[in-house]
Amino acid sequence: MHRSSYIAAAAVFALAALLAGAANADPGTAPGHAAPDDEIVAPPPTYKANAVTVEEHLGARVPLDARFRTLDGKVTTLGDVLRGELPAILTFNYAECPMLCNLQLNGLVAALPAVAERGQAPAGAPASAGSARGDVAFRAGEQFRIITISLEPTEPLERLGRMRDRYIARLPEAQREAARRGWTFLAAETPGEAAAIRRVADAVGFKYVYVTERGEWAHPAALIFLSASGTVTRYVHGIEFAPEMMRESIFKAGLSEPATAVGFLNRCYHYDPAASDHSKVAVVALRVGAAGFAVLLIAGLGLLHLVRRAKARSPSDPRSMTREGNVS
């Protein structure tokens, strides 16, 4: 085989290997590292959802003039919802949250029946007959209220209503009617207008952000206890809530007494490294470049072969004349 043929064959095999490697390359996997399905890739320090957290503002007061819509479409203020003598639990959620909202509200609903049963009162509660410290029961809609503000400013009231009904249905039947009165779900006053939601969140230190590439809200999970006047008295993080801690938190909120935060911060967001880098573009460029080089190489080799054949057949080529004489 001619030397040029060896070079062409080697080039073709090398390009074939290059193209095969580019075709099978996983842009999110570096050599010597596990595939993305095998590990959780940490977001870079500049990833915007890293700012999702809760900054505790004990003693701060929520903006009572912030305006929202209730599930029946009526416009109300946060002050109107808090009107009366009952403390409140404030949460921020939305109906289509992929995970954390469901876990948080499931945990809250799971704790409410136990909190509604009579149990040992927190330290400082007045004593009653037959008990050194008194037994207390806290029922949603009777001794305290719950306020859930939707983070999604375009949230349809119908969808938010189905969300409320789903959680109310998980309570014991005897507690559902009071809970339906005492658990208020609020949506943006004007669909798409998020100013009031942001005002309340900023007042209590609840940091959240919209992740455009995922179409989701990145947010933490926290129960924020408020006094009847709207003052922040405690933060409870997490998705599971002990009845004793809930009784103490409600009791101290009723007294406008601040308490130390409980639990660990949980954050809800999905980081997709493939959506925030250019590795897929690089792989495509590699494929196109390799294919283009292969085409040029093959075309060049073909042209070289044609030139040689033309020279071989030319009468002026002594080698051609010799071969023709031998044939005759």
Secondary structure by P-SEA (a helix, b strand, c coil): ccaaaaaaaaaaaaaaaaaaaaaaccccccccccccccbbbbcccccccccccccccccccccccbbbbccccccccccccccccbbbbbbbbccccccaaaaaaaaaaaaccccccccccccccccccccccccccccccccbbbbbbbccccccaaaaaaaaaaaaaaccccaaaaaaacbbbbccccccccaaaaaaaaaabbbbbbbccccccbbbbbbbbbccccccccccccccccaaaaaaaaaaaaaccccccbbbbbbbbbbbcccccaaaaaaaaaaaaaaaaaaaaaaaaaaaaaaaaaaaaccccaaaaaaaaaac
